[in-house]
Amino acid sequence: MIYLDFNRTTPMAPSVMEAMKPYWLTHFMLPGQGHPHAQAVGEALENAREGVALLAGCEPFEIVFTGGGTEANNLAILGLLASQPAGHVLVTALEHDSVLGAASSLVPKGWEVETIGCDSDGVVDPEVLAAKIRANTKMVCVQLANPVIGTIQPVRDIADLCHNRGVPVHCDATQAFGKMPVDVMTLRADTVSISGHKFYGPKGSGALYVRRGLHLSPIGFGEPREMGLRPGAENVPACIGLGAAASLAARCAGDVEVGIGDLRDYFSNGLISTLGDKVSIVCEDSIRLPNTMAVEMPGDAKRIQRAARQLAIATAQSDSPPDEITRALRAVGKSSAQIGRTIRLSLGWTSSRDQVDRAIELLADAADGIVAA
């Protein structure tokens, strides 16, 4: 199996696994208790928080550990809005299910959720978004990078325009960390989501950056942890693993962005050289994640997926309700027929030219076989 799909098949880094092991097997105490063993676990947890803060470019006390990016998105949106009088929320058409779902859950309580589209290049226009802000707009949600088409949003420009109107901004940056340098001070969003398994950390690990001075309410209840925002015992091994993965990513992100970006371009150029105008790269001219691309192929994407089964690739699975791939491709104006021909490919830190060459060969053979049939 050639695992090129970084977003779906990423293993944990060995150093991350080693960092986690003692907290499953030996240091099983909960932090926050008075005895020395628990205090040692608490210190390790705070060291992990510092690792995440280093990756994000913020202070450790601004990092809240969560059970992943989905929980972080829910905490950011509902933690800020659920206790407020109903108002207006703006979300982009490219957002993850967890953002759209959290915002939509407020509608029965009288909230209005408005979706802002993007252009055919997969980019949200800050001025168009700003024109939609109302006197009762309570939040704007804009992702940093899309996991399907890879496009990068002008979050800082959007945040500046929103802040000028007194509106907080939540940024789902889960797809960007580990693939490009991300600094929350530069983004200027008020809350930013992080997901550990996107950069070789454990599944079920994540964090939310909460700008100092911003008040969130908990959305779950029990014994309060994580600055009172998350109830129950900490998943210490997952937090330790997230911290180790974040420290690794902080050291590597710049080099990864350049190296994988070059390999992605080599991949797309190879596909075009092999299949010619039978293929096209979605949003090819946009600023994109260095590892991700959506490719419109000459035949049915699911058939290509089956024929090139040695590759881990993704296709749209649901038209109604639309899944993540369908939504992103619709947002940039793709028809149902085009969506049905599109595959999503992505690369990881260890992807090689040999793997890419083999992937091009497999995809070309699959496409030729389908067209010939």
C-alpha positions in Angstrom: 0.0 0.0 0.0 1.3 3.5 -0.9 0.0 5.8 1.7 0.0 9.2 0.1 -3.1 10.4 1.8 -1.6 12.3 4.8 -5.0 13.4 6.1 -6.4 9.9 6.4 -3.5 7.6 7.1 -1.0 9.5 9.1 0.7 7.3 11.8 2.1 8.6 15.0 5.7 9.6 15.0 7.9 7.0 16.9 9.2 9.8 19.2 5.6 10.7 20.1 4.7 7.1 21.0 7.8 6.9 23.2 6.9 10.1 25.0 3.4 8.7 25.7 4.4 5.2 26.9 5.3 6.1 30.6 1.9 7.8 31.1 0.1 4.6 30.2 2.3 2.2 32.0 4.0 3.9 34.9 2.9 7.5 35.6 -0.9 6.8 35.8 -1.7 9.4 38.4 -4.0 12.3 37.7 -2.5 15.8 37.9 -3.7 18.3 40.4 -3.4 16.0 43.5 -1.1 16.7 46.4 1.3 13.8 46.3 4.7 13.9 44.4 3.7 11.3 41.8 0.7 13.3 40.7 2.7 16.5 40.8 5.2 15.0 38.4 2.4 14.1 36.0 1.1 17.7 36.3 4.5 19.1 35.5 4.7 16.8 32.4 1.2 18.0 31.4 2.3 21.7 31.6 5.5 20.9 29.6 3.2 19.4 26.9 1.1 22.6 27.0 4.3 24.6 26.5 5.1 22.5 23.4 1.7 23.2 21.9 2.0 26.9 22.7 5.4 27.0 21.0 3.9 25.5 17.9 1.0 28.0 17.9 3.0 31.1 18.9 1.2 31.9 22.1 1.4 31.7 25.9 0.9 28.3 27.5 -2.1 29.6 29.6 -3.9 30.3 26.3 -3.9 26.6 25.4 -6.8 24.4 26.5 -6.4 20.7 25.8 -9.3 19.0 24.1 -10.2 15.6 22.7 -9.4 16.8 19.1 -10.2 19.5 16.6 -13.9 18.7 16.6 -14.2 19.3 20.3 -12.1 22.4 20.0 -14.4 23.9 17.3 -17.5 23.1 19.4 -15.9 24.7 22.5 -14.9 27.8 20.7 -18.4 28.4 19.1 -20.7 27.2 21.8 -18.5 28.3 24.6 -18.7 31.9 23.4 -22.2 32.0 22.1 -24.4 29.5 24.0 -24.9 31.8 27.0 -25.5 34.9 24.9 -28.8 36.4 23.6 -29.5 35.1 20.1 -27.9 36.9 17.2 -26.2 36.4 13.9 -23.2 34.1 13.0 -21.2 34.1 9.8 -19.5 30.9 8.6 -17.8 30.2 5.3 -19.0 27.6 2.9 -15.7 25.7 3.3 -16.0 24.9 7.1 -15.7 21.5 8.7 -18.8 19.6 9.8 -18.0 20.4 13.4 -18.1 24.1 12.8 -21.2 24.0 10.7 -22.9 21.6 13.2 -22.1 23.7 16.2 -23.3 26.9 14.6 -26.5 25.2 13.3 -27.3 23.8 16.8 -28.0 27.4 17.8 -30.7 27.9 15.2 -33.5 26.4 17.2 -32.6 28.9 20.0 -33.3 31.8 17.7 -29.9 32.3 16.2 -29.4 33.0 12.5 -26.4 31.3 10.7 -25.4 32.8 7.4 -23.0 31.1 5.0 -20.5 33.1 3.0 -19.3 31.6 -0.3 -15.9 31.7 -1.8 -14.8 32.5 -5.4 -13.8 29.9 -8.0 -10.3 30.0 -6.7 -11.5 28.8 -3.3 -10.8 32.0 -1.4 -13.2 34.1 0.7 -13.1 37.8 -0.1 -12.6 39.7 3.2 -14.6 42.7 1.9 -17.5 40.6 0.9 -17.6 38.9 4.3 -17.2 42.2 6.1 -20.2 43.6 4.2 -22.3 40.9 5.7 -21.5 41.8 9.3 -24.6 43.2 11.1 -25.1 45.0 14.4 -26.1 41.7 16.0 -23.3 39.6 14.5 -21.7 37.7 17.4 -19.0 35.6 15.7 -17.3 34.9 12.3 -15.9 31.4 11.6 -13.3 31.0 8.9 -10.9 28.0 8.5 -7.3 28.6 7.7 -6.8 25.8 5.2 -9.2 23.5 3.4 -8.4 19.7 3.5 -9.9 19.0 0.1 -8.7 21.8 -2.3 -6.0 23.0 0.0 -6.7 26.7 -0.3 -5.5 29.2 2.4 -7.8 31.9 3.6 -6.8 35.5 4.4 -7.6 35.0 8.1 -5.6 38.0 9.3 -7.4 40.4 6.9 -10.8 39.0 7.9 -10.0 39.2 11.6 -8.9 42.8 11.3 -12.1 43.8 9.5 -14.2 41.9 12.1 -12.4 43.3 15.1 -13.0 46.8 13.7 -16.6 46.0 14.1 -16.2 44.3 17.5 -16.8 40.8 16.2 -14.7 37.9 17.4 -13.3 35.3 15.0 -12.9 31.6 15.3 -10.3 29.9 13.0 -10.3 26.2 12.4 -6.6 25.7 11.7 -6.5 22.0 12.2 -5.4 21.2 8.6 -2.6 23.8 8.6 -0.5 22.9 11.7 2.4 20.7 10.8 2.2 21.5 7.1 3.1 25.2 7.2 4.2 27.6 10.0 1.1 28.9 11.9 1.3 31.8 14.4 -1.9 32.8 16.1 -0.6 36.3 16.8 -0.2 36.8 13.1 -3.7 35.2 12.3 -5.2 37.5 15.0 -8.2 35.1 15.4 -9.6 35.0 18.9 -9.8 31.2 19.1 -7.9 28.7 17.0 -8.4 24.9 16.8 -5.6 22.4 16.7 -5.8 18.6 16.0 -2.9 16.3 17.0 -3.4 13.5 14.5 -2.9 16.0 11.6 0.8 16.2 12.5 1.8 12.7 13.7 0.3 13.0 17.1 -2.3 10.6 18.6 -5.9 10.5 17.5 -8.3 12.0 20.0 -5.8 14.8 20.9 -6.3 18.5 20.3 -6.2 21.9 21.7 -8.0 25.3 21.5 -6.1 28.5 21.6 -8.2 31.1 23.5 -6.9 34.6 23.3 -6.1 36.1 26.7 -9.0 38.0 28.1 -11.7 36.2 26.1 -14.3 34.5 28.2 -15.7 31.1 27.2 -18.3 29.1 29.1 -17.9 25.3 29.5 -20.1 23.2 27.2 -19.8 20.0 29.3 -20.1 19.6 33.1 -18.4 17.7 35.9 -15.3 18.2 37.9 -13.8 21.2 36.2 -10.4 20.9 34.4 -8.5 22.9 31.8 -9.2 26.4 33.2 -12.7 25.2 34.0 -13.6 24.7 30.4 -13.4 20.9 30.2 -14.8 18.4 32.8 -13.4 15.1 33.9 -10.0 13.4 34.1 -7.4 14.6 31.7 -6.4 12.1 29.0 -2.8 12.5 30.1 -1.1 10.2 27.5 -2.9 12.0 24.6 -1.9 15.4 25.9 1.7 14.3 26.3 1.6 12.9 22.8 0.2 16.2 21.4 2.9 18.2 23.1 5.6 15.9 21.7 4.1 16.1 18.2 3.8 19.8 18.5 7.4 20.2 19.5 8.4 18.0 16.5 6.2 20.0 14.1 7.6 23.4 15.5 11.1 22.3 14.5 10.1 21.0 11.1 7.2 23.1 9.7 9.3 25.5 7.7 11.3 22.7 5.9 8.2 20.6 5.5 6.3 23.4 3.7 9.1 23.8 1.1 9.9 20.1 0.7 6.4 18.8 0.4 5.3 21.8 -1.7 8.0 20.9 -4.3 6.9 17.3 -4.2 3.3 18.2 -4.7 4.1 20.3 -7.7 6.2 17.4 -9.1 3.2 15.2 -8.6 0.7 17.5 -10.3 3.1 18.2 -13.2 3.7 14.5 -13.6 -0.1 13.8 -13.8 -0.5 16.5 -16.4 2.5 15.3 -18.4 1.1 11.8 -18.4 -2.6 12.4 -18.9 -2.5 15.8 -20.6 -5.7 17.8 -20.6 -7.7 14.8 -19.3 -6.9 16.0 -15.8 -7.0 19.3 -14.1 -5.9 20.5 -10.6 -8.7 22.2 -8.7 -7.7 25.8 -7.6 -4.2 25.2 -9.0 -3.3 28.9 -9.1 -4.4 29.6 -5.5 -2.2 29.7 -2.5 -2.7 26.2 -1.1 -1.4 23.8 1.5 1.9 22.4 0.4 0.7 18.8 0.6 -2.9 18.8 -0.7 -4.5 18.7 -4.1 -7.8 17.8 -5.6 -7.6 16.4 -9.1 -10.4 16.1 -11.7 -9.8 12.9 -13.5 -11.1 11.7 -16.9 -13.3 9.0 -15.4 -15.5 8.1 -12.4 -13.5 8.8 -9.2 -14.8 5.8 -7.3 -13.8 3.5 -10.2 -10.3 5.0 -10.3 -10.1 4.6 -6.5 -10.9 0.9 -6.8 -8.6 0.4 -9.8 -5.7 2.1 -8.0 -6.4 0.4 -4.7 -2.7 0.5 -3.7 -3.2 4.2 -3.2 -4.9 5.8 -0.2 -7.0 8.4 -2.0 -10.3 10.1 -1.1 -13.5 10.7 -3.2 -16.8 12.3 -2.5 -19.1 9.8 -0.7 -22.4 11.6 -0.3 -24.2 14.2 -2.4 -27.2 14.6 0.0 -26.3 15.5 2.7 -23.1 16.7 1.1 -19.9 15.4 2.6 -16.7 17.5 3.1 -15.4 16.8 -0.4 -18.7 17.6 -2.1 -19.2 20.8 -0.1 -15.7 22.1 -1.0 -16.0 21.3 -4.6 -19.5 22.8 -4.8 -18.2 26.0 -3.2 -15.8 26.5 -6.0 -18.5 25.9 -8.6 -17.9 22.3 -9.6 -20.9 20.4 -11.1 -22.1 17.1 -9.8 -20.4 15.4 -12.8 -17.1 17.1 -12.0 -17.3 16.2 -8.3 -17.9 12.6 -9.4 -14.6 12.6 -11.3 -12.5 14.3 -8.6 -10.0 12.6 -6.2 -8.3 14.1 -3.2 -4.5 13.4 -2.8 -2.2 14.5 -0.1 1.4 13.9 0.9 3.2 13.4 4.2 6.6 14.2 5.6 8.0 10.9 4.5 6.5 10.8 1.0 9.2 10.3 -1.7 9.6 10.9 -5.4 9.6 7.2 -6.0 6.2 6.9 -4.3 4.9 9.8 -6.4 6.2 8.2 -9.6 4.4 5.0 -8.7 1.3 6.9 -7.8 1.3 8.7 -11.2 1.7 5.3 -12.9 -1.2 3.7 -11.0 -3.5 6.7 -11.6 -2.7 6.8 -15.3 -3.3 3.1 -15.7 -6.6 3.4 -13.8 -7.7 6.3 -15.9 -6.7 4.8 -19.2 -8.5 1.6 -18.3 -11.7 3.4 -17.4 -11.6 5.6 -20.6 -10.9 2.5 -22.8 -13.8 0.6 -21.3 
